């Protein structure tokens, strides 16, 4: 395996993923769920996306219209914004009327599956997926490209879930949910405009 290619891909993907929506999604999920379970689900979704990108990804993205990809991603963002608002409302109600003892946190398996589904859906047509497909085509070396991309995505996800737990202990959960809803709404509107223009 060409370690120079893997290292170059790692650097590009790590930097490309840092400000990405999936990093923020992992961060937010880790404020409520178990960080390691969120990371496991995210890591599995990233592996699947990298495999797709380095094998059939380039063909699929040449066949699908970019507007179709943007439209699907916009709907996912808007649905996520709605879910975040619903969570904020539930959190506010819990604060006003604590009621019976809180329900224990969700099981790690359920958290991991949720994280997998969110990241898998959000990563379609994402910058890092397109970069991975392009780098695989450029280097003609799918294994080093896949290795570098996976490690880069895993590293960013680890940073996100670690920061998410800390953030959840410092900032009010309602504010986190509202901020997430606004972010997802903005991304949904932006992606939707891209799909129709």
N, C-alpha and C positions, 0 to 999 in steps of 0.2 A: 504494500500500500504506500502511496506517495504522501508522506507526512507534510511536505511543504504545501501541497494542494489542500489537504485537510485543515492545516493551520490557517491558510489564507481564507478558506471558506468560513471557518469558525469566526474569524475576525469580522468578515463582512456581514454574516448572519447575526452575530451578537449585536453589532451596532445597529443593524436594520431593525431588529426586534425590540430594542430598548424602548422606543417611544410608541410601540405598536399597541393596538387595541387588545390583542390577546394577553399582553403583559398586564394591562390594567384589569382585564377580566380575571386573570389568576389572582391578582392582588386583592380584588374585591371578594372573590369566592373564599379566599383564605381568612378573611376577617370573621366569617361565620363558621366555616368548615374547618376540618383538621388540615393544617398546612401540608403535611406529608401526603395525605390522601388527594388533596388538590393537585399537588405536584405529580403524583403517580398518574392521575387521569390526564393531566396536561401532557406529561411526557409521552404517554401512549399515543395520544392524538398527534403529537408532533412527529413521532416515528412514522405513523401511517402516512401523514402528509408528505414527509420527506421521501418515503418510498414511492409514493405516487408521483411526486415532482421529478424524481430522478429516473423514473421508468417511463410511465405513460403520460406524465404531466405535460411535457412539451407538446405532445400530439393533441391532447385534450384541449389545451388552451389555444391552440391554433384552429381547432374546429369550432369551439364555442364562441359565440359573439360576446365581446366584453360587456356589452349592455346587459345581457342575460345574467352574467355573473354578478354585475353590480346590483341588479334588481333583487336577486336572491339575498345578497349580503345586506342590502338596505332593509329588507323585511325582517331579517334576523336581528339587526340592530334595533329596529323600532319595537319588536317584540321584547327584546331584552330591556329596553327603556321602560316599557309597561310593567314588566316583572319587577324592576328595581323600584318603581313608584309604589307598587303594591306592597313590597317589602318595607319600604319607608313608612307607609300607613300602618302596617301591622306593628312595626317597631314602636311607633309613636303611641299606639293604643296600649301596647304592653307597658310602656312607661307610665301612662296615665292611670291604668288599672292593672297592676301586676297580677291580680287574681291568684290562681293556684301556683304551686312551685313550677318553675320553668321546665319545659320538656328537655330531656337531655339532648345534646347535639346529635345531629344525624350520624348514622353509622358510617364508618370510613368507606365501606364499599359503595354506598349510595353517593357519598361525596365524590369519590373517584369517578364514578360513572357520569355524574352531572358535569364534573370538570372536563371529562373526555368529550361529552356531547357538545358543550359550549365551545371549547377550543376547536374541536373538529369542524363545527359549523362555521365558526368565525374565521378560520384560517383559509377557507376557499378563496382563491384569487388574491390572497394577501401578498404584500410586497415580498416577504421572505420566501413564500412558496414559489413565486415567479422568479426570484433571484436564484433559488436552488435549482429550478428547472434550467434556467439560463446558464448557470455555472456548470451543471452536468453536461449540457450540450457544448459549452466552451472547452472544458477540459477533457471531454471524452473519457472521464474517469468517474463512473457513478459511485463506487465504493468510497473513495476518499472524500468526494463531495458530500455524500450522504452522512459519513462519519462527522465531518466538520460541521455540517448544518445541524445534525441532531445534538451534538455537544453544545453548540452555540445556543440553540433554542432551550435546551435543558438548563443551561446556566442562567439565562434570563428568567426562566420560570422559577428557578430556585430563589433568585433575588426577589422576585415578585411575592412569592408566598411567605418568605421570611419577613419582608417589609409589611405585608398585609396583616400579619398577626400583631406586629408592633403598632401599626396604624390603628387597628381596631381597639387597642387598649388605650389609645391617646385621644382619638377623635370619636365623637358621638356617632353611633351606628346610623342614625337617621340622616345625618349630614353625608355620610359615606354613600348611602343609598340614593339620596337626592343628587349628589354629585355624579354618581354613576349613571343615573337616569338622564341627566343633562348631557353627559358625554356621549352616551349611546344614541340619544335623540339627535344630537349634532352630527354624529357619524352617519346615522341613518338618513338624515335629510341630505347631507353632502353626497353620500353614495347614491341616493335616489335621484338627485339632480344629475349626477354623472350618467346614470342609466338612461335618462330621458333626453339628455342634450347631445 
